[in-house]
Amino acid sequence: MYFASDNSGPVHPQVLEALAEANQGYQMAYGADALMNDVRDKIRALFEAPGAAVYLVATGTAANSLALATLSEPWQTIFCSPVAHIHEDECNAPEFYSGAKLTLVPGGDKMTPAALRQSIAGEETRGVHGPQRGPVSITQVTERGTVYSLDELQALCKVAKEFDLPVHMDGARFTNAMVALGCTPAEMTWKAGVDAVSFGGTKNGLMGVEAVIFFDETRAWEFELRRKRGAHLFSKHRYLSAQMNAYLRDDLWLTSARQANANCVRLAEGLRAAGASFLHDPQANMIFASFPRAQHKDLHAAGAVYHLWGAELEGDDSEEMLACRLVCDWSITNAQIDQFLSLLN
């Protein structure tokens, strides 16, 4: 009953097999391995972007930070939601790598076009004394488990383009969002107006690899230099390539995300039946729900692992409603979900 994070789940067996296979013999280093050529071709085909620049790094923080550094200048500001992953969970790494600052667009789990336009218009009002306008960053799936629709993405990108600003997508849970929307990778990125995307794999069954994709290949050389300077160019790169190649082979990326989302649906339905309330409408593989403290205590005592959200387990009022975050990955079984729900009931 482990619902703490999709970072905590096991590596998919097919990925481990691919790593063992890649471990045979010798390959050129620093991304010149033959597997990387296959990965690049497959990603370009999936995204319907034959000229895209494709790179691999080991962490989502590196993917987002280096991509944003490539899209911005040190005197600019990056526009994002107050609950964007780059703001909440990356220890100022985007600022460290880019030299830029973050401007938080007022709102809830999602940015709105009106709020984004107002925030962008509010910059470049003090000439040389203030920050200049920089890229817009969108977290998809959001940090509250919700998903921007294609219309919402297009509307945000349209605002960014009004000011001639590039758009970055933090896609740590890219495939979970895409499956939830029933769209293609191209529809959720460049066709909507996204210029660069972090195409995540670690939260969806990989050991540790994320792809960074630039749809404008003129950004490629700068990213390569930043990746090297930032100490994120792996010498034994084939082990990154092997993971991503396995991920894309036989639609593993899709089947894993579909299973994670289906697990979330099963869990959410059971929570609703048990009387839990939801802080946000679960749309992918994350749930934010509230139910009584006594039930949380019973679940923790039975070995359930998940995070309370702005609350403490200890307390006297057993009926007090405590919020929590529950995250499903591909590996969670129906039996684990049903055991959790039976204890909740």
C-alpha positions in Angstrom: 0.0 0.0 0.0 2.6 2.5 -1.2 1.1 5.7 -2.5 3.8 8.2 -1.4 5.2 8.9 -4.9 5.5 7.6 -8.4 9.3 8.2 -7.8 9.2 5.4 -5.3 8.1 2.5 -7.5 10.2 -0.2 -9.1 11.9 0.0 -12.5 10.0 -1.8 -15.1 11.5 -5.3 -15.8 11.7 -4.5 -19.5 13.9 -1.6 -18.7 16.2 -3.6 -16.6 16.5 -6.2 -19.4 17.4 -3.4 -21.8 20.1 -2.1 -19.4 21.6 -5.6 -19.2 21.5 -5.9 -22.9 23.2 -2.5 -23.3 25.9 -3.6 -20.8 27.4 -6.0 -23.4 30.6 -4.8 -25.1 31.5 -1.3 -25.9 29.8 1.8 -27.1 30.9 5.4 -27.9 30.5 7.8 -25.0 28.8 11.1 -24.4 25.7 10.4 -26.4 27.4 9.1 -29.5 26.1 5.5 -28.8 24.1 3.8 -31.5 21.1 3.5 -29.2 20.8 7.3 -28.9 20.3 7.4 -32.7 17.3 5.1 -32.3 15.9 7.1 -29.4 16.2 10.4 -31.4 14.5 8.9 -34.4 11.7 7.4 -32.3 11.0 10.6 -30.4 11.0 12.7 -33.6 8.5 10.3 -35.0 6.3 10.3 -31.9 6.2 14.0 -31.8 5.8 14.4 -35.6 8.9 16.7 -35.5 11.6 15.4 -37.8 13.8 18.4 -37.1 13.6 18.4 -33.3 16.7 18.4 -31.2 16.5 15.6 -28.6 18.8 15.1 -25.6 18.8 12.9 -22.5 19.6 13.8 -18.9 19.2 11.8 -15.7 16.9 14.0 -13.6 13.8 16.1 -14.1 15.4 19.0 -12.3 18.3 18.9 -14.8 15.8 18.7 -17.7 13.7 21.6 -16.6 16.6 23.8 -15.4 18.8 23.4 -18.5 15.9 23.8 -20.9 14.8 27.0 -19.2 18.4 28.3 -19.1 18.5 27.7 -22.8 15.3 29.6 -23.4 16.1 32.6 -21.2 18.7 35.2 -20.4 19.9 36.1 -16.9 18.2 39.4 -16.9 14.8 37.9 -17.7 12.0 36.4 -15.6 10.3 33.0 -16.1 6.5 33.0 -15.7 5.0 30.0 -13.9 2.2 29.0 -11.6 2.7 29.4 -7.8 2.4 25.6 -7.5 4.7 24.8 -10.5 7.2 22.1 -9.9 10.0 24.4 -10.9 8.9 26.7 -8.0 7.9 24.2 -5.3 10.3 21.3 -5.7 13.6 22.2 -7.4 15.5 24.2 -4.7 15.9 27.2 -7.1 17.8 25.1 -9.6 16.1 26.8 -12.6 17.3 30.2 -11.2 20.8 28.7 -10.5 21.2 27.4 -14.1 19.6 30.3 -15.9 20.4 33.2 -13.7 16.8 34.4 -14.3 14.1 34.8 -11.7 10.7 33.3 -11.4 7.5 35.4 -11.6 4.6 33.5 -10.0 1.3 34.1 -12.0 -1.5 34.5 -9.4 -4.0 31.7 -9.4 -4.7 28.1 -8.3 -3.3 24.9 -9.7 -3.5 26.2 -13.2 -2.5 29.5 -14.9 -5.2 31.3 -16.7 -4.6 33.3 -19.9 -5.9 36.5 -18.3 -3.6 36.2 -15.2 -0.7 35.3 -17.4 -1.2 38.3 -19.7 -1.4 40.6 -16.7 1.8 39.2 -15.2 3.7 39.5 -18.5 2.4 43.0 -19.1 3.5 44.0 -15.6 7.2 43.4 -16.5 9.5 45.5 -18.7 7.9 48.6 -17.1 11.0 49.9 -15.4 13.5 49.8 -18.3 17.0 48.7 -17.4 16.1 48.6 -13.6 13.6 45.7 -13.8 13.6 42.1 -15.1 12.8 41.6 -18.7 10.2 39.2 -20.0 11.3 35.6 -20.4 9.8 32.1 -21.1 6.5 30.8 -19.8 6.7 27.4 -18.1 3.7 25.0 -17.8 3.6 22.0 -15.5 1.7 19.1 -17.2 0.3 17.2 -15.1 0.1 20.0 -12.5 1.4 19.5 -9.0 -2.2 19.2 -7.8 -3.0 16.3 -10.1 -5.0 18.3 -12.7 -4.4 18.4 -16.4 -4.4 21.4 -18.8 -6.8 20.7 -21.7 -5.6 21.3 -25.2 -7.7 24.5 -25.4 -6.1 25.7 -22.1 -2.6 25.0 -23.4 -3.3 26.7 -26.7 -4.7 29.8 -24.9 -1.7 30.1 -22.7 0.7 29.7 -25.6 -1.2 32.3 -27.6 -0.6 34.8 -24.8 3.1 34.0 -24.7 3.3 34.4 -28.4 1.6 37.8 -28.2 4.8 38.9 -26.3 7.1 36.8 -28.5 8.0 34.6 -25.5 9.0 30.9 -25.7 7.0 28.2 -23.9 8.5 25.4 -21.9 6.5 22.4 -20.7 7.6 20.5 -17.6 6.4 17.0 -18.6 7.6 14.9 -15.7 4.2 13.2 -16.0 3.8 14.0 -19.7 2.4 10.6 -20.7 -0.1 10.5 -17.8 -1.5 13.8 -19.1 -1.5 12.8 -22.7 -3.4 9.5 -21.9 -5.9 11.5 -19.8 -6.5 13.9 -22.7 -6.5 11.2 -25.4 -4.3 13.3 -27.6 -1.0 12.9 -29.4 2.4 14.2 -28.2 2.4 16.7 -31.0 -1.0 18.1 -30.1 0.0 18.6 -26.5 3.3 20.4 -27.5 4.3 22.2 -30.6 0.9 22.1 -32.2 -0.4 24.0 -29.2 2.6 26.4 -29.2 5.1 24.7 -26.9 8.8 25.3 -27.9 10.5 22.9 -25.5 9.4 20.0 -23.4 10.8 17.8 -20.7 9.5 14.4 -21.6 9.6 12.4 -18.4 10.3 8.8 -17.9 11.5 8.3 -14.3 8.0 8.6 -12.7 6.7 6.2 -15.3 8.9 3.1 -14.8 12.4 4.2 -15.8 15.4 4.1 -13.5 16.4 7.7 -14.2 16.2 9.4 -17.5 14.3 12.4 -19.0 14.3 13.6 -22.6 14.6 17.3 -23.4 13.1 18.2 -26.8 13.5 21.5 -28.6 11.2 21.9 -31.6 13.4 24.8 -32.8 16.8 23.1 -33.5 18.7 26.4 -33.4 18.6 26.0 -29.6 20.5 22.7 -29.8 24.1 23.8 -29.5 23.5 26.1 -26.6 21.7 23.3 -24.8 24.6 20.9 -25.4 27.0 23.5 -24.0 24.8 24.1 -21.0 24.4 20.4 -20.3 28.2 19.8 -20.3 28.9 23.0 -18.3 26.2 22.0 -15.8 27.8 18.5 -15.3 24.8 16.6 -16.8 26.5 15.0 -19.9 26.9 11.4 -19.0 30.0 9.7 -20.2 28.4 6.2 -20.2 25.4 7.7 -21.9 24.3 4.4 -23.4 22.6 3.5 -20.1 20.4 6.6 -20.4 19.7 5.7 -24.1 18.9 2.1 -23.2 16.2 3.1 -20.7 14.5 5.5 -23.1 14.8 3.1 -26.0 13.0 0.4 -23.9 10.5 3.0 -22.8 9.5 3.7 -26.4 9.6 0.1 -27.5 6.3 -1.8 -27.7 4.5 1.3 -26.3 5.8 0.7 -22.8 5.5 4.5 -22.1 1.8 4.3 -22.9 0.9 1.1 -21.2 2.7 2.2 -18.0 0.9 5.5 -17.9 -2.5 4.0 -18.7 -2.0 1.5 -15.9 -1.0 4.3 -13.4 -4.0 6.4 -14.5 -6.4 3.4 -14.2 -5.0 2.7 -10.7 -5.8 6.2 -9.8 -9.4 5.9 -11.1 -9.9 2.7 -9.1 -8.6 4.4 -5.9 -10.6 7.6 -6.5 -13.8 5.7 -7.0 -13.2 3.8 -3.7 -12.4 7.0 -1.9 -15.6 8.6 -3.1 -17.6 5.6 -2.0 -16.1 5.8 1.4 -17.1 9.5 1.8 -13.8 11.2 1.1 -13.8 14.7 -0.3 -11.4 15.9 -2.9 -9.3 19.1 -2.9 -8.8 18.9 -6.7 -10.5 16.8 -9.3 -8.1 13.8 -10.0 -7.4 13.7 -13.7 -4.2 11.6 -14.0 -2.4 9.6 -11.4 -2.5 11.9 -8.3 -5.2 12.4 -5.7 -5.6 15.0 -3.1 -8.3 13.8 -0.7 -9.6 14.5 2.8 -11.0 12.0 5.3 -11.1 11.7 9.1 -8.0 11.5 11.3 -9.1 8.2 12.8 -9.0 6.6 9.3 -5.6 8.0 8.6 -4.3 6.5 11.8 -5.7 3.1 11.0 -4.2 3.2 7.6 -0.7 4.2 8.8 -0.9 1.6 11.6 -1.6 -1.1 8.9 1.4 0.0 6.9 0.0 2.3 4.3 2.6 4.9 3.1 1.4 8.2 1.8 1.9 11.9 2.6 -0.5 14.0 4.7 -1.0 17.4 3.1 -0.6 20.3 5.5 -1.7 18.2 8.4 -0.3 16.2 11.3 -1.3 12.6 12.1 -1.3 13.0 15.8 -4.2 14.8 17.5 -7.2 14.2 19.7 -10.1 14.8 17.3 -10.6 11.5 15.5 -13.2 13.0 13.3 -11.1 16.0 12.1 -10.7 15.9 8.3 -7.1 15.7 7.2 -5.9 16.1 3.7 -3.5 13.8 2.0 -1.8 13.2 -1.3 -2.0 9.7 -2.9 0.1 8.9 -6.0 -0.3 5.8 -8.2 2.3 4.4 -10.5 2.2 1.5 -13.0 3.3 -1.1 -10.5 0.5 -0.8 -7.9 -1.8 -3.8 -7.9 -5.6 -3.9 -7.6 -5.0 -6.0 -4.4 -3.0 -3.2 -2.8 -5.7 -0.6 -3.8 -8.5 -2.8 -2.4 -6.6 -3.5 0.8 -6.2 0.3 1.3 -9.9 0.9 0.6 -11.0 -1.9 2.9 -9.0 -0.4 5.8 -10.5 3.0 5.0 -14.0 1.6 5.2 
